[in-house]
Amino acid sequence: MYIDNLASLMILNDNQRSMEDADTYSAKLDAALAEYGEQVNTKDMPVLKDQFSLFTTVFEGFINILMKKGLITEDPYKYEEKISEVEPPSKQPVIESEKTSIISQRLSQFERQLDFLNHFFQFNTAYMTLPRIKKITALVKWIDWNNLSQASTEVNTQILAGIVEKITLGADPMSTSLITDSVKKMGEITKHILYLLRKVSIYQREKYKLDIRKNMNIEELQGSKTEKLEKIRVSFRQKMNQGTPFIKSLVLEILNEETFPDGEDLKAEVLKKLEVKKVVKKKKEINLKPDLLEAVRIFSSAGLALHDALIKIKNNNLLLGTKKLSFTEKFRLWIMNISGGKKNTVYDIDFLDAATGAKRRMKVDINSFLEEGFREAKIISALANKMSNIYKKIEASPEEKILTFLDTHASAVKKIIDKLDPLNTYFKSEVPRNVRNSVKGVKLEVTTIRNALIKANKKKMEYVAKVEELEQMKKLGIDTTLEEG
């Protein structure tokens, strides 16, 4: 009698301890899910929505190319279908004679599903249930963009690969490049979307399991795992919220966590999976280099205008060549030719001294002027391309060298444009009357160049002011660092 009572007491204590452990785990799981869910809703969901929007933009461009090439047709039923839930297009086989019309319809359906996701779908954990995640995942995988091949076992991927190949093997390099880039981009976005969907799925799976734990009293169930599974299934509709699906695989996961010898390890893995890593924000110095590089970018807009102005000056100079030469000019040219010397054409031009307001005269070797000017225009124009060698070199340079570069080349450009208008005035007065109307003015280009110089200098001075302000703050002992992220 005593032994029986002792045994019963031990079983009762074990059951009580088991229930206490379960309550402790449920509390930990609840807290972990709350933190993980907060991260999913505030950080991952906005990114997921943006990724779908980006994918849609790329897909629409892709479809437009196929349409223009006549490789797919407009879907006549495009605006008739009403969508209330995500539903991937069909994957049923297609007979050869209907491939174009069927794939056109399916691609149109796919596009409408994307439109529904972008404009009507709610990106939050309350709405994105496990069944909806499953549908969205199937939609995202409907075409295998990362393995777009006619050897694919998926019928839609196979048909679309054949259509794309007609472009890539064609004679239109522009379309080939656009199509290839689109497919590559959609493949990259798809990977990111699936990664984010997995994070949402982890939350929903563990939330589902926690809800069952709270409502079904798993720890009190008696019998084998199969018997416990059947008991849960029978009472599921009564104890769970209406519409909650019975997902056998997830119920088995709960039973494994409770009955397996390594059940505690399984629970620990779940908690670790839901753990939100605390990011320790590092401090960094304020980086003002982008401000200086922005000044360089603004300065680069002077390059094309300078080039165009120099082209006009060069052509105007050629018009001057039609002028009849005096005996002295002919003699000088003859001496140069027989001596093999380089022909230097020097013009005496009048200009207005900006410092004094007085008119002055200067000598301009037109060939040297054009040579130096075109060299400067080439350097400045190259700065507009971030992939150019000179921009990469500037970008990698210390800020002091970038400042020196800007000052040096801005000064050189200013000297060039100071001669452009006076040269043009000279040409208009010196070219033969019959070609005088052909002399092209450079006022528009000079204005563009001056504006670029003014804006670039303004940006540079803003940078200098910020640097001085930071230095002053440091002297006063004020923290000038920023938190990363």
N, C-alpha and C positions, 0 to 999 in steps of 0.2 A: 504494500500500500504506500509506504513511504517512498519507495523507489519510483513508483508510477507518478506520484505527485511531484517528485523532484524532476522527473523527465518532462512532465507537462510544463513545469515552471521554466525549465531550460528552453523548451521550444517557444514558450511565450516571450521569454527574454530575447531570444534570437529574432523572433518576428518583430518585437518592439524595436530592437537595435536596427534591423533591416529597414523598418519604416522611418526611423530617425535618420539613417544614412540617406534614404531616398529623398526625404524632405530636404536634407542638407544639399544634395546634388541638384534637386529641382530649384532650390533657391539660388544656387550658383549659376545654373543654366539660365534661369530667368534674368539674372543680373547681366550675364554675358550677352544674352540675346538683346537686351535693351540697349547696351552699348554698341553692339555690332550693328543692330538695326538702325540706330541713329547715324552711324557712319554711312551705311548703305543709302539711306534716304537723303542725307545732306551732301554727300560727296559723290557717291557712285551713280545714283539715279540721274542727276543733272548731266553727268558725263555721258551716260548711256543714251539719253535723249539727244544730246549733241551729236553723238556718233551716228545715230539713225538719220538725223538731219543731213549730216555730211555724206553719208552713204547714198541717200536719196538724190542729192545734187549730182554726185558722180554718175549714178545710175541713169538719171534723166539725160545727161550729156551723152552717155553711152548709147542709149536708145535712139536719140536724135540722129546719131551718125548712121546706125543701122537703118533707120527710116529713110534718111536722105539717099542712102545707097540702094534703096528698094529691096533690102534683104528681109525686112519684116513689113507687115501691113498694119494699117490703123484698125483698132478693134471697134466694130460698129456698136457693140453693146457696152462700151466703156463706161457710160454714165448711168446705166440702168440698174446695176447691182448696188444694193444697200448693204453696208457693212456695219455690224454691231460687235463682232468679235474677230480676233485675228484667226485667219484660216489660210494655210499655205495652198498655192495652186496645185492642181493634180500632178501626180507622178506616173500616171498610166501610160503604157506604151502607145506609140503613134505610128500609123502606117505611112509609108514613104511619101505618097501623093498628098498627104495632109500636113506634113511637117511644118511648112511655112505658116499656114493659117492657124494651126493649133499652138505653135510656140509663140506666135504673135499675140493670141488671146491670153495665153498663160503669162507672158511677160507683162501684158497690160493689167492682168489681175494682180500680179506681184507688185506693180507700181501703185495700184490703188490700196493695197495692204500697207505699203510704206506710207502713203498719204494718211491713212487712218491712224497709224502709229504716231506720226508727227503732229497731227492736229486734234485727235480725239482720245488717244490712249492716256491713261493716268500712270505716270511713272512714280509709283510709291509702293511700299511693301503691303499696304492695306489692300491695294487693288491687284497687284501683280502676284496672283496666287500660283501654286505649283502647276495646275492645268494650263494657265495662261503662259507661264514660262515655257512649258513644253511646246505649246503652239508657236510661240515666238522663236524658239530655238529651231523648230522645224522650218519656219519661214526663212530664217537666216541661212540655214543649210540647204535650202531648196536648190540653189545653184552652188556648185563647189568652185568658187572663184579662184581658189589657190591651186586647183588641179583641173583647169578648164581644158579638157582633152576629149577627142572623139573616142578614145579608148575607155572613157568612163562608163561605169555600170549604171549610172543615173541617167535616165533618158533625156531629161531637160538639159543637163550639163552637156551631154553628148551632142544634142542637136545644136545648142548655142555655140559650142566649140567649132562645129562645122561652118556656121555662119561667120564667126569671127575670122576663121582661117581664110575665107574668101577675100577679106579685106587685107589681112597681113601678108597674103601671097600676091596681092594686086600691085598696081603701079602707082598708088597714091600714098607717098611716104608720110604726108601730113596726117591722113586718116589712120594709117597704120600706127603712127606714134601715139595719137590720141586714144585709140582703142586699147593699145598695149598698156599705156599708162593707167587708163580707167580700170582695166581688169586687175592690174597690180594693186591699185589703190583700194578697190573694193575687197580684195583679198586681205589686205592689211586691216581695214576697218572691221571686217567680219571677225577676225581673230580677237580684236579688242572687244567687240560686242559680246562674243561668246564667253570671254573671260569675265566680263561684268555680269552676265547672266548667271554664270556659275556662282558668283558671290551672292547674288540675290537668292539663288536656289538653295545654297547652304543655309541661309537664314530661314527660308520657308520650311525646309525639311526639319530642321531642329525645332522650329516653332511648332510645327505639326506634332512632333514627338512629345514636346513639353505639354501641349494641350491634352494629349491622350493620357499622359502621366497624371495630370491634374484631375481629369474627369473619370478615369477608369480604375483607379486604385490598383495598379499593376502588381504591387508588392503583396497584396492580399490574395491574389489568385492562386489556386492550388492545381496540382496536376502537372503533366508533362508540358513541354513547350508547345506541342501540337494542340493539346487540350486547352492551354491558355489562349492560344491564337484563336481557336474556335469560340471560346467564351467572349473574347474581345469583339469578334466579328458579330456575334449574336446581339450583344448589348450596345453596339456602336451607335446605331441610329437613335437610340433612346438617350444616350448620355452625351453625344457630341452635337455641335451646332448643325442645324439643318443645312444640307448642301455640302457638308464636309465629306469628301470621298474617302473610302476605305482603301488605304494604300498598303498592301500586304508587306512589301519589302521594308517599309519604314516601321511597321508594327514589329516585324521580326528583329529589326535593329534594336528596338527597345528591349525585347525579350532577351536578346543576346547580351545586352548591357547588364541585365539583371540576373541571368542564369549562367552565363559562361564563366569559367574559372578566371579568365582575364577581363571580366566585366568592368572592373574598376579602371583598368588600362584603357578600355574602349571609351569610358566616360571621360577620362583625362584627355584623350585624343579629341573628343568633341569640344571640350572647353578650350583646348589649345587652338583648335581650328577657328573658334569664335573670338579668340583673343585679339583685341585691338591694340596694335603696337603704339606705344606712346612715343611720339617723335619729339626728341629733344632739339628744340630750335637753336641752331648755332647763330652766333652773331658774326656779321661781316662788315667790312668797311664800305661806306657809300661809294659806289662806282660811278664816276662822272664821265668816264670815257665815252659812253654812248652819246652823251650830249655833244662831245667834240666830233665824233664820227658823223653826227647829224649835220654839223656845220660843213663837214667835208662833202656830204651828200648834196647839200644845198649848193655848195660851190661848184659841184660837178655839172649842174644845169647850165653853167656858162659855156661849157665845152662845145656843144653843138652850135650855139649862136656865134661863138668865136670862129668856128670853122666856116660857117656860112658867110660871115662877114669877110673873111680872108679870101674865100672863093670869089666874091664880088670884086674885091680889090685886085685880085689877080687878073680877072677878066677885064676890069677897067684899065689896068696897066697894058694889056694886050691891045686895047683900042688906041692907046696912046702910041703904040708901035706903028699905026697907020699914018701918023703925022710925018710930013716931009721934013727931012733933016737938013740943018744948015750945013754950010761947007765945013765949019769948025767941028760940028758933031760927026760928020762923015769922016773927017780926017782922024779924029780921036778913035773912032770905031775901026778904021783901017789899021792904025798903029797897033791896037790891041789884037787884031786878028793875026797880023804878021808876027807879033811877038809871042803869040800863044797864050797871052794873059787871060785871066778870067774877066768876063764882062761884068763890071759893076755899074749898075744904073743908079745914080744918086740924084735925088730930087731935093730942091730947096723949097720947103713948105712953111707957110705961116701958121702959127697956132696961138691960142689965147692962154697966157700963163694964169692958171687958176689962183696962184698965190698972190700975184700982184695985179692981175686984171689987165696987164699990158700985152700987146702983141709982140711975139718974138718969132724968129726964124730958126729952123733946124734943118739939118741935112739928114735924109733918110735913104739908106741903101735898100732899095725895094726888094731885091732878091734875098738879102740877109734877113730883112724884116719879115718876109713871107715864110722863109725857112724856119725862123725862130717861132713865129706865130703858129704855124701848123704843128710844130713839135709840142708847143704848149697846149694847143687845143686837143691833141691826141692824148696827152697825159690827163688833162682834166676830164675829158669824155670817158676815159677808161674808169674813172672813179665811180661812175654811175653803176657799173657792173660789179657786184660784190664778189663775183667769181674771178675777176681779173687779177693778174699777178700784182699789179700796183696797189689795188685796194687791199688785198690780203696782206701785203707788206705794211701798208699804213695801219691796218687794223691790229697788226702784231707789234707795232712800234710803241714805245713809251709815249705818254701824253705830251711831254715836252717836245719830242720830235715831230709829233703831229701838229702842234702849234707852230713850230718853225716851218714845217712844210706849207701850212696854210698861208702864213705871212709871206713866205718867199714867192709862192706862185700867185697869190693875190696881187702882190706888188708887180710881178712880171706882167700879169694880165692888164693891170691898170695902165702900165706904160704903153702896152700895145694899143689899147682902145683910145688912149690920148692922141694917137697918131692916125686913127681910122678916119675920123671926120675931116681933119685937115688934108689928108691924102685925097679924099674924095672931092673936096673943094678944088684941089689942085688939078685933078683929072678933068673935072668939068670945064675948067678954064683953059686947059691945054690941048685936049683932044680936038681933032678936026670937027668943024661945025656939022658935017653930014652924019657923024656918029655920036654927037653929043647927047642925043636923047637915049642912047643905048647905055649910058653910064648909070649903073645901079647904085642907089643910095644904101647906106648902112645904119641909118638912124634906129630902125626897129631892133636890129641885132645889138647895137651899142646899148640901147635902153634895157634889153633883156640881160645883157652881161652886167651892167651896172646894178640892176636890181638883185641879181644873184650875189654879187659882191657885198651889197649892203646887207642882205638877209643873212648871208654866211657870217659876216663880221658881227652882226647882232647876236647870232647864236653863239659865236665864239666868245663874245664879251659876257654873255650870260653864264657861260661855263667858267670864265675867269672869276666872275663875281661869286659864284658858288664855291669855287676853290678857296678864295680869300675868306669867305664866310666860315667854311669848315675849319680853316687854320685858326681863325679867331676864336671859334668855339672850343677848339682843343686847348688853346692857351688859357682859356677860362676854366678848363677842367670839365667841360660838358661832354657827355658821351655822344659820339657821333656815329656809332655803329647801328646797324639794322639787324633785325631777326630774319634769318633765312626762311623762305617759304611763306 
